[in-house]
């Protein structure tokens, strides 16, 4: 008896290999942390996998910011940020100062866990030009479940309501702030799967003669005298971000 074999070329896949679409995808597959929002060119990034915390730290009485292996978005560790429990509204901040090549659309991305005793999360940058300190500033108000930007005259303005960042302690929210430092305007803020268009909103700016530099900041504020723990991971700073 002669057996007729099926036509595998049409009925079945003949290969599981395909071309990689671009270099960004190649980098992601090789372990880059730049996988969430790939717009912009990376200036600097930190996966918190070293033996030394590469950020400066600040906070209220009793705060700590240390490398820790309890939770991580990528790799085996992250930065554990802890507020003190001595006084109300205790806070902790990590920040990094960098050189920047040119004024343009710059982004700051970082991922962090949620804590039930949070009052505020802060994401902000200081862009020093040698004459000005340009200051994009976003906060999450957990009491009212709103996202707010700091406006040109120094007041908080709500741009998103019914925002719920609550997740389990081992889960991470990823947020990215993008600002236009040429026109001194906000560009956008990304919270997980939602992108908020903030283009055209003027940034706060103050006279400041410090040499040109860029500072990126992530901060937490506790809602009382309780100790608050947040884990932060996968920080990325980009330039040449797309306009909204």
NORKAQUI-V765328 format. One record per residue. N is the residue number from 1. RES is the residue in one letter. SS is DSSP state (~ for helix, > for strand, _ for the rest). PSI is psi in degrees with one decimal (NA if undefined). Layout:
# NORKAQUI-V765328
N;RES;SS;PSI, N;RES;SS;PSI
This chain:
# NORKAQUI-V765328
1;X;_;137.7, 2;X;_;124.7, 3;X;_;131.4, 4;X;_;121.9, 5;X;_;145.2, 6;X;_;157.8, 7;X;_;90.7, 8;X;~;-23.0, 9;X;~;-24.2, 10;X;~;-30.1, 11;X;~;-30.5, 12;X;_;155.0, 13;X;_;138.1, 14;X;_;-8.3, 15;X;_;146.9, 16;X;_;10.7, 17;X;_;134.2, 18;X;_;164.0, 19;X;_;146.7, 20;X;_;132.3, 21;X;_;-40.7, 22;X;_;174.5, 23;X;~;-29.8, 24;X;~;-40.3, 25;X;~;-39.4, 26;X;~;-45.6, 27;X;~;-40.6, 28;X;~;-42.4, 29;X;~;-22.6, 30;X;_;4.4, 31;X;_;8.9, 32;X;_;146.3, 33;X;_;-4.9, 34;X;_;75.6, 35;X;_;-15.9, 36;X;_;-56.7, 37;X;_;106.9, 38;X;_;6.4, 39;X;_;148.9, 40;X;_;162.1, 41;X;>;130.8, 42;X;>;126.5, 43;X;>;-42.6, 44;X;>;146.8, 45;X;>;159.0, 46;X;>;124.3, 47;X;_;3.6, 48;X;_;28.2, 49;X;_;-0.9, 50;X;_;-174.7, 51;X;_;-10.5, 52;X;_;135.8, 53;X;_;121.5, 54;X;_;18.3, 55;X;_;151.9, 56;X;>;155.1, 57;X;>;155.4, 58;X;>;161.3, 59;X;>;-178.4, 60;X;_;179.1, 61;X;_;127.8, 62;X;_;3.1, 63;X;_;157.8, 64;X;>;150.2, 65;X;>;111.8, 66;X;>;155.5, 67;X;>;140.9, 68;X;>;144.3, 69;X;_;11.5, 70;X;_;-48.2, 71;X;_;150.8, 72;X;_;144.1, 73;X;_;-44.3, 74;X;_;154.8, 75;X;_;-150.8, 76;X;_;-1.8, 77;X;_;169.5, 78;X;>;-167.9, 79;X;>;117.9, 80;X;>;116.8, 81;X;>;124.6, 82;X;>;126.3, 83;X;_;154.9, 84;X;_;169.5, 85;X;_;26.2, 86;X;_;-40.1, 87;X;_;160.0, 88;X;_;149.9, 89;X;_;33.1, 90;X;_;151.9, 91;X;>;163.8, 92;X;>;142.4, 93;X;>;140.0, 94;X;>;142.3, 95;X;>;153.1, 96;X;>;135.3, 97;X;>;131.9, 98;X;>;158.6, 99;X;_;152.2, 100;X;_;145.9, 101;X;_;-40.3, 102;X;_;153.5, 103;X;_;129.6, 104;X;_;-166.1, 105;X;>;118.4, 106;X;>;139.5, 107;X;>;148.5, 108;X;>;116.7, 109;X;>;139.9, 110;X;>;149.9, 111;X;>;146.9, 112;X;>;157.5, 113;X;_;165.2, 114;X;_;150.9, 115;X;_;137.5, 116;X;_;-19.9, 117;X;_;16.0, 118;X;>;142.2, 119;X;>;-50.1, 120;X;>;145.6, 121;X;>;144.1, 122;X;>;138.1, 123;X;>;123.1, 124;X;>;163.9, 125;X;>;150.7, 126;X;>;118.6, 127;X;>;103.5, 128;X;>;127.9, 129;X;_;-8.3, 130;X;_;-17.0, 131;X;_;-29.0, 132;X;>;154.5, 133;X;>;107.3, 134;X;>;133.4, 135;X;>;79.6, 136;X;_;133.7, 137;X;>;121.2, 138;X;>;142.6, 139;X;>;151.9, 140;X;>;121.9, 141;X;>;105.9, 142;X;_;-26.3, 143;X;_;-42.0, 144;X;_;0.5, 145;X;_;50.1, 146;X;>;153.7, 147;X;>;138.8, 148;X;>;150.3, 149;X;>;154.2, 150;X;>;117.9, 151;X;_;-176.7, 152;X;_;-30.7, 153;X;_;7.5, 154;X;_;29.0, 155;X;_;151.1, 156;X;>;133.6, 157;X;>;129.2, 158;X;>;131.6, 159;X;>;-6.9, 160;X;>;133.4, 161;X;_;168.1, 162;X;_;40.1, 163;X;_;121.3, 164;X;_;107.0, 165;X;_;0.8, 166;X;_;123.9, 167;X;_;173.9, 168;X;_;159.7, 169;X;_;-22.4, 170;X;_;-2.1, 171;X;_;148.3, 172;X;_;135.2, 173;X;>;139.8, 174;X;>;128.6, 175;X;>;148.8, 176;X;>;125.6, 177;X;>;128.1, 178;X;>;131.3, 179;X;>;149.2, 180;X;>;106.2, 181;X;_;3.5, 182;X;_;-52.6, 183;X;_;-1.8, 184;X;_;56.4, 185;X;>;154.4, 186;X;>;156.6, 187;X;>;-57.4, 188;X;>;164.6, 189;X;>;130.1, 190;X;>;127.1, 191;X;>;105.5, 192;X;_;-113.6, 193;X;_;3.7, 194;X;>;131.0, 195;X;>;125.6, 196;X;>;122.9, 197;X;>;113.2, 198;X;_;12.8, 199;X;_;142.5, 200;X;_;-9.0, 201;X;_;123.5, 202;X;>;141.3, 203;X;_;153.4, 204;X;>;137.7, 205;X;>;143.6, 206;X;>;149.9, 207;X;>;132.5, 208;X;_;126.3, 209;X;_;11.3, 210;X;_;148.0, 211;X;_;154.5, 212;X;_;135.9, 213;X;>;168.8, 214;X;>;128.3, 215;X;>;134.9, 216;X;>;137.9, 217;X;>;140.1, 218;X;>;127.0, 219;X;>;156.9, 220;X;>;148.4, 221;X;>;128.9, 222;X;>;157.1, 223;X;_;11.1, 224;X;_;-144.4, 225;X;_;3.2, 226;X;_;149.5, 227;X;_;133.9, 228;X;_;132.9, 229;X;>;129.6, 230;X;>;138.8, 231;X;>;129.2, 232;X;>;141.7, 233;X;>;162.3, 234;X;>;70.1, 235;X;>;136.1, 236;X;>;133.4, 237;X;>;130.1, 238;X;>;157.4, 239;X;>;171.7, 240;X;_;39.7, 241;X;_;147.1, 242;X;_;147.8, 243;X;_;153.1, 244;X;_;NA
